[in-house]
Amino acid sequence: MGNPFSVAQRLSKLPPYLFAEIDRLKQDAIRRGMDIINLGVGDPDLPTPSHIVARMQEASADPRHHQYPSYEGMLSFRQAVADWYSKRFGVTLDPATEVLSLIGSKEGIGHIPLAFIDPGDVVLVPDPGYPVYQAGTVFADGIPYFMPLTRERSFLPDLEAIPSEVLKKARLMFLNYPNNPTAAVASRAFFAEAVDFARRHGLILCHDAAYSEMAYDGYLPESLLAVEGAKDVAIEYHSLSKTYNMTGWRIGFAVGCREVLSGLGRIKTNLDSGVFQAVQEAAIAALNGPQECVEAMRAVYKARRDALVDGLSALGFAVERPKATFYIWIGVPEGHTSASLASALLSQTGIVMTPGTGFGRSGEGYIRAALTVDVSRIQEAVERIAASNLKPS
Ligand SMILES: *Cc1c(COP(=O)(O)O)cnc(C)c1O
């Protein structure tokens, strides 16, 4: 008799859990009484702005919100998204057909392959990249084709380098700018190239814009949908998670091509029952309300970014000052791999960072720091690294 608990192949096809070793070392370090500085997880440490929490408190007491929501989201929420898109990006959306609510954007990213990918179809996935692009593909029996993101190409994929045999089977492409984990940004010209490429090769283009509001030094990322004709082939994912410190609330949305959203919606009607309406009311308050909280969030991360980039640069690390996201993508000094540096940092200094290889093979040679602790703790981290033998020689 076989083992009744052996998992399905789709689970064993996912890459091994690369953070397991880090977790083990972290538990070890905590047991030894070490003071851990956690720059590992991309989860904002600051609270949700109080006017959003207040709206949630009020809305959650309203019995009209206690029943099942609709899977596509309240029209008032979708209207708030459309208004925000118009104001922020100059992109016009029909709230009825071009906006879909999501239980966090991760949900919609993970589900989209189920709507459009048949066994053996190829999905073009950035490497390194947010692991959900690959997981969603594998769960739909699709085949991920990894597009390397390299420093030489400013961490933009070389679309013309994708082999034509791959393109024949490809149906969908994921992109993500501002980028996790490399912190790279994309220009309107690159988005236009991607839209044109998707059109020529019959691809659905899925752009993950979770970090569009987390940008610095006067730089404001554009929407891929601002490209002429993009809505014919593309959707864009967004999330309240990073912009308003709402990762725990689980609300995001997808906008753009109505046929693509309709396919995703058919998966959702069969699998989930939408977002708690009180959370949608809070999200409306976030999108329609005062945006000073977003400006304040940027100022906090900018100060942290500068503290870490200045500190690591002074120690000789290869590190750029990112224009966006709350990640620093750090070159690993000679003599180390991504994994060995992450392990050594943790066991010797108590600092948690994520090895680049946790995001794909092309992440080798890098380690990612998330700016989720305050400036004084970042300075403490830099001092610990300075006192260690882990800096470039
Ligand atoms: C954080 C993050 C998201 C947002 O996920 P939610 O499910 O909306 O919380 C999406 N994409 C990337 C690349 C992220 O890093």
PDBQT file of the ligand as one rigid body, heavy atoms in Angstrom, charges set to zero:
ROOT
HETATM    1  C1  LIG A 401       4.046  41.917  -1.592  1.00  0.00    +0.000 C 
HETATM    2  C2  LIG A 401       3.868  41.559  -3.009  1.00  0.00    +0.000 A 
HETATM    3  C3  LIG A 401       2.595  41.448  -3.550  1.00  0.00    +0.000 A 
HETATM    4  C4  LIG A 401       1.365  41.765  -2.727  1.00  0.00    +0.000 C 
HETATM    5  O1  LIG A 401       0.769  40.656  -2.272  1.00  0.00    +0.000 OA
HETATM    6  P1  LIG A 401      -0.666  40.765  -1.598  1.00  0.00    +0.000 P 
HETATM    7  O2  LIG A 401      -1.208  39.400  -1.815  1.00  0.00    +0.000 OA
HETATM    8  O3  LIG A 401      -1.448  41.808  -2.310  1.00  0.00    +0.000 OA
HETATM    9  O4  LIG A 401      -0.438  41.086  -0.164  1.00  0.00    +0.000 OA
HETATM   10  C5  LIG A 401       2.465  41.144  -4.891  1.00  0.00    +0.000 A 
HETATM   11  N1  LIG A 401       3.550  40.973  -5.671  1.00  0.00    +0.000 NA
HETATM   12  C6  LIG A 401       4.794  41.092  -5.193  1.00  0.00    +0.000 A 
HETATM   13  C7  LIG A 401       5.946  40.946  -6.117  1.00  0.00    +0.000 C 
HETATM   14  C8  LIG A 401       4.990  41.365  -3.840  1.00  0.00    +0.000 A 
HETATM   15  O5  LIG A 401       6.244  41.452  -3.374  1.00  0.00    +0.000 OA
ENDROOT
TORSDOF 0
